[in-house]
Amino acid sequence: MLRQGCILLAGLLLAGCKTAGPDLAPLVQIAPASCNGTLDIGQALPLPFDAESKNKPTSIIVDEGSACFAEDNRKSLYRVFALPEHSQPFMLTVQSEPSSSSILAPRLIMLDGEGVRLREIGYDEFLFRGNALSAIFRTEPGERYMIVASDPEQVGSEVSRIGGSVQTQMMTTGVATFAVHTGSESTANLTYAHNGVVNVSARPIPTR
């Protein structure tokens, strides 16, 4: 019985362990003196090209310490990525990860090598895939920088998400060991915010 109890306890501990991201309180207002009217590409973070689609995405946090710009009386926090220099178009995946009560309301601005705006990928082009709000798209000629910014039109609104989880417990009868799977559901109410965790990856376009 002691061996059985130890195995059951180990299974429960394994089932309950998971890696949690930072628990960010939703930031819905930006200090008026912290923004300017231009996008600064001078602090761009180089985005690696994952040629074999095996590496983890590059993860960043958009928060009060991020750059800020204002246009049409709308303020946004943002981070900048320098895109990989590649002769062919490639796929970009941008994921806005939720914390316990908030999620970055994302939009993307694509720039050329001089910082001139080429196109914008708005919030309405992001979809929930699992828990993350994500956009998957191809690069276009001339795009050298990507701005990951908050969408002030969405900030402050809320969304409810129903999430599920499956836990596996290893149990034994003393003769045989077997797995018991249990599931649960929970509802998360998230506030769209200027801050949040973003995962970005650059990969080849899939071929048949």
Residue pairs with C-beta under 8 A, 6 or more apart in sequence:
3 172
3 174
4 171
4 172
4 173
4 174
7 170
7 171
7 172
7 177
8 169
8 170
8 171
8 172
10 170
11 168
11 169
11 170
11 171
12 169
14 168
14 170
15 167
15 168
15 169
16 167
21 97
21 99
21 197
22 61
22 99
22 197
23 99
23 100
23 101
24 61
24 63
24 99
24 102
24 193
24 195
24 196
24 197
25 101
25 102
26 101
26 102
26 191
26 192
26 193
26 195
27 63
27 64
27 77
27 102
27 193
27 194
27 195
28 155
28 156
28 191
28 193
28 194
30 68
30 75
30 77
30 194
32 75
34 68
35 68
35 69
35 70
35 75
36 68
36 69
36 70
37 69
37 70
37 71
38 69
39 67
39 69
39 78
39 80
39 109
39 111
39 115
39 117
39 147
40 67
40 69
40 80
41 80
41 82
41 111
41 115
41 145
43 67
43 80
44 80
44 81
44 82
44 145
45 58
45 60
45 79
45 80
45 81
45 82
46 81
46 82
47 58
47 81
47 82
47 83
47 84
47 146
47 200
47 202
48 55
48 58
48 84
48 202
49 84
49 86
49 90
49 202
49 203
50 201
50 202
50 203
51 203
51 204
53 203
53 204
55 201
57 93
57 95
57 199
57 200
57 201
58 81
58 199
58 200
58 201
59 197
59 198
59 199
59 200
60 79
60 148
60 197
60 198
60 200
61 195
61 196
61 197
61 198
62 77
62 78
62 79
62 104
62 148
62 150
62 194
62 195
62 196
62 197
62 198
63 77
63 195
64 77
64 195
66 77
66 78
66 79
66 195
67 77
67 78
67 79
67 80
68 75
68 76
68 77
68 78
69 75
69 76
69 78
69 149
70 76
74 152
74 153
75 152
75 194
76 107
76 149
76 150
76 151
76 152
76 194
77 149
77 150
77 194
77 195
78 109
78 147
78 148
78 149
78 150
79 147
79 148
79 198
80 145
80 146
80 147
80 148
81 145
81 146
81 148
81 200
82 144
82 145
83 92
83 139
83 143
83 144
83 145
83 146
83 202
84 90
84 202
86 139
88 205
89 138
89 139
89 140
89 141
89 205
90 138
90 139
90 202
90 203
90 204
90 205
91 136
91 137
91 138
91 139
91 202
91 203
91 204
91 205
91 206
92 135
92 136
92 137
92 138
92 139
92 146
92 200
92 201
92 202
93 134
93 135
93 136
93 199
93 200
93 201
93 203
94 106
94 108
94 126
94 134
94 135
94 146
94 148
94 198
94 199
94 200
95 129
95 132
95 133
95 134
95 198
95 199
95 200
96 103
96 104
96 105
96 106
96 126
96 132
96 133
96 134
96 196
96 197
96 198
97 103
97 131
97 132
97 196
97 197
97 198
97 199
98 131
98 132
98 133
98 161
98 188
98 190
98 196
99 196
99 197
100 188
101 188
101 189
101 190
101 191
102 190
102 191
102 192
102 193
102 195
102 196
103 133
103 159
103 190
103 191
103 192
103 193
103 196
104 133
104 150
104 192
104 193
104 194
104 195
104 196
104 197
104 198
105 123
105 150
105 151
105 152
105 154
105 155
105 157
105 192
105 193
105 194
106 123
106 126
106 133
106 135
106 148
106 149
106 150
106 151
106 196
106 198
107 120
107 121
107 122
107 123
107 149
107 150
107 151
108 120
108 121
108 135
108 146
108 147
108 148
108 149
109 117
109 119
109 120
109 121
109 146
109 147
109 149
110 117
110 118
110 119
110 120
110 121
110 139
110 140
110 143
110 145
110 146
110 147
111 117
111 118
111 143
111 144
111 145
111 146
111 147
112 118
112 142
112 143
112 144
112 145
113 142
113 144
113 145
115 145
118 140
118 142
118 143
119 140
121 135
121 137
122 151
123 151
123 153
123 154
125 135
125 137
126 133
126 134
126 135
127 133
127 134
127 135
128 134
128 161
131 161
131 163
132 199
138 205
146 200
148 198
148 200
150 193
150 194
150 195
151 192
152 194
154 192
155 192
155 193
155 194
156 191
156 192
157 191
157 192
158 189
158 190
158 191
158 192
159 189
159 190
159 192
160 187
160 188
160 189
160 190
161 187
161 188
161 190
162 185
162 186
162 187
162 188
163 185
163 186
163 187
163 188
164 183
164 184
164 185
164 186
165 183
165 184
165 185
165 186
166 181
166 182
166 183
167 181
167 182
167 183
167 184
168 179
168 180
168 181
169 179
169 180
169 181
169 182
170 177
170 178
170 179
170 180
171 177
171 178
171 179
171 180
172 178
